[in-house]
Amino acid sequence: MIKAFFVVLLLAFNVLAEDAPSLTGLMTKEYDGGDLKLIKVLARNTAYTRYLITYKGDGLKISGIMNLPGGEGPFPVIILNHGFIDPKIYTNGRGLKREQDYLARRGYIVIHPDYRNHAFSDKDPTDLAGFRLGYVIDAINCILAVKNSDLPYFDKENIGLLGHSMGGGVVINILVVKPDLARAAVLFAPTSADYRDNFSRWLWKRKHHPEIAEKILKMYGSPEANPAFWDGLSAKNYLDNISAPIMLHHGLADQSVPIEWSDKLAGWLKEKGKKVIYYRYSGEPHEFTAAWPLVMRRTVQFFDEYLRR
């Protein structure tokens, strides 16, 4: 009797998962990113101009910043994806400020989307924050907004992605969901490509958001009860889709994201025959300190190789 109950329960979870959040759902979704607008100048220096921007997609207006190098262009474009910052304290363009400046000074247009529910972006109360797939949709629509723009300075054929921490997880998901959108990607200490790890570390064990964790478990079941659902959220199961080369950086002293997650990701990518360059940095924390100049030199060399053809 008990066994039959759990079989019925598992079948119910599997039926529910057909309409549940998943990476395959994002693969078949229609995207409508466009209407990229330069709202106002935020700052100007001899190397670039910084703008507040907005674009539209998925029924929302998303804010962000763009650093536009001086000169005629067209310039290759790098979309930066920031790590987790509480939306309650997040401000426009916050996160990856050093990288924004560094890349723009080396001739790249830098676009840093804020994501839904952040800064001046529209609010999406239906977004299930525990999965953050809405951020993946926003980043994909950001790329499409560039590609659909009439602005003359975009080199639309040479677009790269860079993501840190949660933003690294966003980038990995983009690479498996829409592999043709970017020519190269750089990951700084990304969250796990196995979503079970992320759920366990931040929502379950630490109890940072117990109400979200309980809601997820109630709706979709635990990883043990409903493995198909959790597999569907995990990019590791779709790495065959990736076509862009990847550079991966992670510090051995990272207390936020375990370096073992990057070790596993690099191994999985190599097993799939993907182009991956992996650097591990002794003594470096989650946000690189002494090694940061080396990380960025390697990053620019990598982007130069694949985005300046």
Phi, psi and omega in degrees: 000312180296318179299317180297322179299315182290328175296314178298318180298318179295320178296322178297318178297319181294322176296315179300324184293341179298328178255008184275162175304136179198160176289327177294326175298320177291331179293327182263354181293148173269132182249147187224032182301133180183192176057044178289125183232139171271112188277312179196161175281128177263327180195159179214136173222187185289343185261325185199166174246135181257127183241147160279129180234162167223156170212170183239152177175145178060031179077011184234155168259127183246133178265169178179191174233158173223128172260117183252115180297155175289155182112179186276330185076196003288154183246142171298155188242137173237124177266119180264137181238114188281159176282182184293127169224129182309123180305337180292333181247354182294141175236158185311123176076010184287144182097139177059032181297319179298317182291322177303312181293313185300313184289322179294324179290347178251022169088020176251137166288126181250124175240130184235094179289146180279335188080160176300150179069011179239144173052237184265007180290156175296154179271145178229088183292345181273350182292125179278100191299334182298331181262331176057028176290337175300327179292324177297316178299316181297320180290320176299315179293333175295314178300315181294327177297323174295311183295329182268001183281151174267359180295134193280348190266003177275128167272091191290344180272351183232085182240131178242165179235141172224134179218143179244131174058240176305321178296330173295321175297322175301315181297315179302317180296320177299318184296330179269333182278314181228075189293345184268000187278332185232146181270339182199154181217143176238134181242127174254110176044060186286155171295171191288145173279358171250108190296340176302320180300314183295316179299315183295316187287317189255333184254332186256298186293318183276346178057033179296321181227070185299328181293324178289317179300314180295322179296317180297314181295323180292321183281322192237350181086162180285166175303328180285321183283328185222068185298331182297321179297314183289328173298323182291343177266353191257116183299337182302335181275358183230021184294339175303332183290336189293134177241339183277144172293150185231136169246132186236128178238138177204137179271140181289342179259019181293120179262355183262309180241119182301133180296338178301332178293320176288324175303313181294316181299313179301319179295316179297318180297318179295321177299327179275000180076022181274154178281111180220134174244124188237123177243132175246137188240115181296133175076002185268136180276189184300319175253110190306143180244268183299327183275355186304316178301321178292318177303316183286324176299315178296321180296314181293320176301320179295310178296322177302320182296322188255343183248357180239068183259000000 
